[in-house]
Amino acid sequence: MKVYTRTGDEGETGLFGGGRVLKDHPRVEAYGTVDELNAVLGKALEDLADPVSRDRLSRLQHDLFALGAVLASPPPGEDRRRPELPRLPSERVKEMERWMDEAEAELPALRNFILPGGCAGASALHVCRTVCRRAERRVAAVAARGPEEGEVLRFLNRLSDLFFVLARVENLRQGTSDVEWEKPGTPDDEPES
């Protein structure tokens, strides 16, 4: 099977299981952004030093692929050829909550907003967090279509929180401070003379 099919040359794409839509269709935007998230997560895994975070996030890459398959399919009832889809990783939401609880037990309390940054791994996870939030917004545009999209939203919402917490863990383990936001007008914000 060839990678190129030429079937999308006119600005349409096929959904998993049948049906064609424009490439800027909200469903395509949703699964495309989940795919983008999976790609930036793959890159972030190269930068992570913490083996526990790397292992957990590697598992989540597989989950993101399953989410993308659901989003790339026509909603139930819209197409009789809807394929058998991978099971959504619903149980993973509770597992991510447990991982965050464990991590927050060792992190210093938040006293200020945190800016994206720190060590390479933490910075990469902040990029994942922002792409995840965008994926969540794209899925929200199609979430009214069915309960599966609602499950995807819940998963992405928890995942973006996990990225934030694990970025802080990565900074802690690498001996790098979180980058705290300084309100404009504070003494450190004064221009140098």
C-alpha positions as CSV (number, residue, x, y, z in Angstrom):
1,M,0.0,0.0,0.0
2,K,1.4,3.4,-1.0
3,V,1.5,6.3,1.5
4,Y,0.1,8.7,-1.0
5,T,-3.4,8.2,-2.4
6,R,-4.1,11.5,-4.1
7,T,-7.6,11.3,-2.7
8,G,-7.0,14.5,-0.6
9,D,-5.8,16.7,-3.4
10,E,-9.1,18.5,-3.6
11,G,-9.2,19.4,0.1
12,E,-11.2,16.5,1.4
13,T,-10.3,13.6,3.5
14,G,-11.8,10.3,4.4
15,L,-13.1,9.4,7.9
16,F,-12.2,6.1,9.5
17,G,-14.9,3.8,8.3
18,G,-16.3,5.8,5.5
19,G,-17.5,9.2,4.5
20,R,-15.6,12.2,3.3
21,V,-15.4,15.7,4.8
22,L,-13.4,18.9,4.1
23,K,-10.0,19.0,5.7
24,D,-11.0,22.0,7.8
25,H,-14.0,20.1,9.3
26,P,-14.2,20.4,13.1
27,R,-13.7,16.6,13.4
28,V,-10.5,16.7,11.3
29,E,-9.3,19.7,13.3
30,A,-9.9,17.6,16.5
31,Y,-8.1,14.4,15.5
32,G,-5.4,16.4,13.7
33,T,-4.6,18.3,16.9
34,V,-4.6,15.1,19.0
35,D,-2.1,13.7,16.4
36,E,0.0,16.8,16.8
37,L,-0.1,16.4,20.6
38,N,1.1,12.8,20.1
39,A,4.0,14.0,18.0
40,V,5.1,16.7,20.5
41,L,4.8,14.2,23.3
42,G,7.1,11.8,21.3
43,K,9.6,14.6,21.1
44,A,9.2,15.5,24.8
45,L,10.0,11.9,25.8
46,E,13.5,12.4,24.3
47,D,14.1,15.3,26.7
48,L,12.7,13.8,29.9
49,A,15.2,12.6,32.5
50,D,12.7,11.1,34.9
51,P,12.2,7.4,34.0
52,V,8.8,7.1,35.8
53,S,7.4,10.1,33.9
54,R,8.9,8.7,30.7
55,D,7.2,5.3,31.2
56,R,3.8,6.8,32.1
57,L,3.8,9.2,29.2
58,S,4.9,6.5,26.8
59,R,1.7,4.6,27.7
60,L,-0.4,7.7,27.1
61,Q,0.9,7.9,23.6
62,H,-0.9,4.7,22.8
63,D,-4.0,6.1,24.4
64,L,-3.8,9.3,22.3
65,F,-3.8,7.1,19.2
66,A,-7.0,5.4,20.3
67,L,-8.6,8.8,21.0
68,G,-7.6,9.9,17.5
69,A,-9.2,6.8,16.0
70,V,-12.5,7.7,17.7
71,L,-12.4,11.3,16.6
72,A,-11.5,10.2,13.0
73,S,-14.7,8.1,12.8
74,P,-18.2,9.3,11.9
75,P,-20.5,9.5,14.9
76,P,-22.7,6.5,15.5
77,G,-25.7,6.5,13.2
78,E,-24.0,8.8,10.6
79,D,-22.4,5.9,8.7
80,R,-23.4,2.3,8.6
81,R,-19.8,1.3,7.9
82,R,-18.5,2.6,11.2
83,P,-15.5,0.4,12.0
84,E,-14.8,-1.4,15.3
85,L,-12.9,1.2,17.3
86,P,-10.3,0.8,19.9
87,R,-11.6,1.0,23.5
88,L,-11.3,4.4,25.0
89,P,-8.9,4.4,27.9
90,S,-11.5,5.7,30.4
91,E,-9.8,4.1,33.4
92,R,-6.6,6.1,32.6
93,V,-8.3,9.3,33.9
94,K,-8.3,8.0,37.5
95,E,-4.8,6.7,37.0
96,M,-3.6,10.1,35.9
97,E,-5.2,11.6,39.0
98,R,-3.4,9.2,41.2
99,W,-0.1,10.0,39.4
100,M,-0.7,13.7,40.0
101,D,-1.5,13.1,43.7
102,E,1.7,11.2,44.1
103,A,3.8,13.8,42.4
104,E,2.2,16.8,44.2
105,A,3.1,15.2,47.5
106,E,6.8,15.8,46.8
107,L,6.4,19.1,45.1
108,P,6.7,22.5,46.9
109,A,3.4,24.2,47.2
110,L,2.5,26.6,44.4
111,R,2.7,30.2,45.6
112,N,2.7,31.9,42.2
113,F,1.7,31.2,38.6
114,I,4.4,29.2,36.8
115,L,5.7,30.2,33.4
116,P,6.6,27.6,30.8
117,G,10.2,26.8,31.2
118,G,13.0,25.4,33.4
119,C,15.0,22.4,32.2
120,A,14.6,20.9,28.7
121,G,12.2,18.2,29.8
122,A,10.0,20.6,31.7
123,S,9.9,23.0,28.8
124,A,8.9,20.2,26.4
125,L,6.1,19.2,28.8
126,H,4.8,22.7,28.9
127,V,4.6,22.7,25.1
128,C,2.6,19.4,25.4
129,R,0.3,21.0,27.9
130,T,-0.5,23.9,25.5
131,V,-1.1,21.7,22.5
132,C,-3.2,19.4,24.7
133,R,-5.4,22.4,25.7
134,R,-5.8,23.3,22.0
135,A,-6.8,19.7,21.3
136,E,-9.3,20.0,24.1
137,R,-10.8,23.1,22.5
138,R,-11.0,21.4,19.1
139,V,-12.7,18.3,20.6
140,A,-15.2,20.6,22.4
141,A,-16.3,21.8,19.0
142,V,-17.5,18.2,18.2
143,A,-18.3,17.0,21.7
144,A,-22.0,17.6,21.3
145,R,-22.0,14.8,18.8
146,G,-21.8,11.9,21.3
147,P,-20.7,10.4,24.6
148,E,-17.3,9.2,23.2
149,E,-16.2,12.8,22.5
150,G,-17.2,13.6,26.1
151,E,-14.8,10.8,27.3
152,V,-12.1,12.2,25.0
153,L,-12.6,15.7,26.6
154,R,-12.3,14.3,30.1
155,F,-9.1,12.5,29.2
156,L,-7.5,15.5,27.5
157,N,-8.5,17.8,30.4
158,R,-6.7,15.5,32.9
159,L,-3.8,15.0,30.6
160,S,-3.1,18.7,30.4
161,D,-3.0,18.9,34.2
162,L,-0.7,15.9,34.3
163,F,1.7,17.7,31.9
164,F,1.8,20.7,34.2
165,V,2.5,18.6,37.3
166,L,5.1,16.4,35.5
167,A,6.9,19.5,34.2
168,R,7.3,20.7,37.8
169,V,8.5,17.2,38.8
170,E,11.1,17.3,36.0
171,N,12.4,20.6,37.2
172,L,12.6,19.4,40.8
173,R,14.5,16.2,39.8
174,Q,16.9,18.2,37.6
175,G,17.6,20.7,40.3
176,T,16.0,23.5,38.3
177,S,13.6,26.0,39.8
178,D,10.1,26.5,38.3
179,V,9.9,29.8,36.5
180,E,7.6,31.9,38.6
181,W,5.6,34.7,37.1
182,E,6.5,38.2,38.3
183,K,3.7,40.7,38.1
184,P,4.6,43.8,36.1
185,G,5.4,46.7,38.3
186,T,7.3,44.6,40.9
187,P,10.8,45.8,42.0
188,D,12.5,43.1,39.8
189,D,10.6,44.7,36.8
190,E,12.3,48.0,37.1
191,P,14.4,49.0,34.0
192,E,18.2,48.9,34.5
193,S,19.8,52.3,34.4
